[in-house]
Amino acid sequence: MASLALLAPPALAQAGHEFSLGAGNFSYNSFQRASTPITTFEVAYHRRLAGEGLRRGLRLGGGLRTGLPAAKTNFPLEAFVQAQLSARLGPWEPVLGPELGVSGFAMLLKSKIILPVEMNALEDARLSPAYVAFVAAPLRFHFGPVVLSALELHLGTSAPFFGQAIRTQLGLVRVGVVL
């Protein structure tokens, strides 16, 4: 326990501003169809609610995400906000929490199965650009002011028609700095 306390830097007592860049990929899947897999690039900002005490583990933030292939989208941009709970043990600081966003990537491919036209139209009408997701980043580490994260998992659904389409996102890598 004493060695873990020595690993934690004194800067932990401050509520810092975290700026990060990330890359990943995601897709939407409905009952019958899927979207084009999108490779994403994002910029994000997070801030702790407090420098010490119980609220120190709560982070609020948001960001913008774009992706490729942009030609297969309605509008190649997403905006999101997040609330995250974090816990720190030495350099390891996993986070998890909800994400709310609006996506221009919410579009399904044409069905290759012969289905009534009404089925595709119904799915398209119920696929909203708004989404709700749950984010888990178990491989997130602090090395001084530098933050590194890999294999973040985002699982969500389009809103308000929850369950109409499932949104699966894998954050491959994130690099950030705490100021």
N, C-alpha and C positions, 0 to 999 in steps of 0.2 A: 504494500500500500504506500509506503514511504517513497519508493522509486516512481510510482505513478504520479504522486504529487509533485515530485521534482521535474517530471517531464512536461507538466503543464506550464506554459509560459505565463508571466505576470500580465501580459496584454489581454488575457481572458477576462479580466475584471472590467474591460471597457466594452461598450456597445459600439461595434465598428460597422462601417459601411462596406459591404461586399459587392464587388463588381466581378462578373464572370462571363466567359465565352464558352459555348458548348456545341457539340455535334452529336447527332443521333439519327434515328429513323423511326417512322411510324406509319400506320395504316388504319383505315376503318374497315370493319367487317360487319356486314348485315347477315340476315338469315340466308339470302340467296347470292349476294354479290360482295365484292371487296373493292377497295380503292386502289389506286396505283401506290406502291410503296414510295414514300417520300423521304429523301435524305435531308435532314434539317441542320440549320445553323442558328444559334440563338445568342442573344445578349440578355443578361439578367442582372437585377439589383436586389439585394436583401439587406435587412437591418434587424438587429436584435431589439426587442422591446425594452430591455434593461441591461445594464452592465453587471448587475449582481442580483441575487435573490431568486425567487421562484420564476419571475417573468424572463429571466436571462435565457431560458431554454426555448422561448418562443421567438420565431423569426417571421417577419412579414416581407413580402417582396413581389416582384413582377418582372415582366420582360416582353421581348418581341422575338418571334421565331419566323424564319423563312425557310424555303426548301426547294429542292429540285426533284423531279422535273416540274418547273413552274407552268409549263404549257398545259398540263393535265389538271389544272385547278381553276376555281372560280376567281380567286384573288390570292396570290402567293405570300400571304402574311398571316400571322397569328399574334394575338395579344393575350397575356395571361397574368393572373395574380395568384399568389400562393401564401398559405399560412403553414408554417412548419414547426414541428417540435424537434429539438435537438438535444443530444446528450454527448458530453465529451469525456473521453478517457485517454489521456496522453494526446497523441496526435490524431487519434481516431475520433471522428464526430459524425455519426450517422444522423440523417434527418428523415422525417416522414411527415406527410400532411396532405391536405386537399389542394387542388388547383382548379380554378375557374377560368374559362377562356372563351375566345371567339376565334374561329378558324375559317380561313378562306380555302382550306384544303378539304372541306367536308363535301366530297363528291364521290359517288360510286361508279365503277366501270359498267359498261353495257353487259348484260347477261349473255353468256354463251349458250345457256340452256334455253330451249324454246318454252317461253312462259307467256301467259297473257300479258299484253301491253299494260293493262291496269295494275298488275303486280309491280312492275318496275316504276310506274308513275306514283303508286302509293308509297313505295320505299323512298323515292326521291323527295316526295312532299313531306315526309316525316323525318328526314335527315336535316337537322338544324345546324347552323354554324356554331351555335353555343354548345359548350361541353363542360362536363364535370369529371374530374379525374382524381385519383389518389396516387401520390408520388412517394416512392421509397428510394433512398440513396444510402445503401448500407456500406458502400466502399468509398467513403468520403474522408479525406485526411487533411490536416493542417500542418504545414511545415513553415513556421514563422508566420509571415503575413500571406503566404501562398496557400491556396486551397486547391486540392486535386480530388477529382471524383470520377468514378468509372461505373458503368453498368447500372445506371439509374433506371428504375422501372416505373412507368406511368400507365395505369389502367383506368379507363374511363368510358363514358358513354355520352352520346349526344343528348342535349336537353332541349325542350322539356319532355320529349318522347323517350324517356329513359329506357334503355335496352333495345331501342330500334337498331342502333349500330354501336358496336364495341370499338373503342379507340385503344390501340395498343402501341405504346411508344417505348423505345429503348434508348436511353441517353448513353452514348458510347463513351464520351470523355467530356469533362468540364475542367477548365483551368480558371482560377479566380485569384483576386487579391483583396485583402481586408485593409482598409485605410482607416 
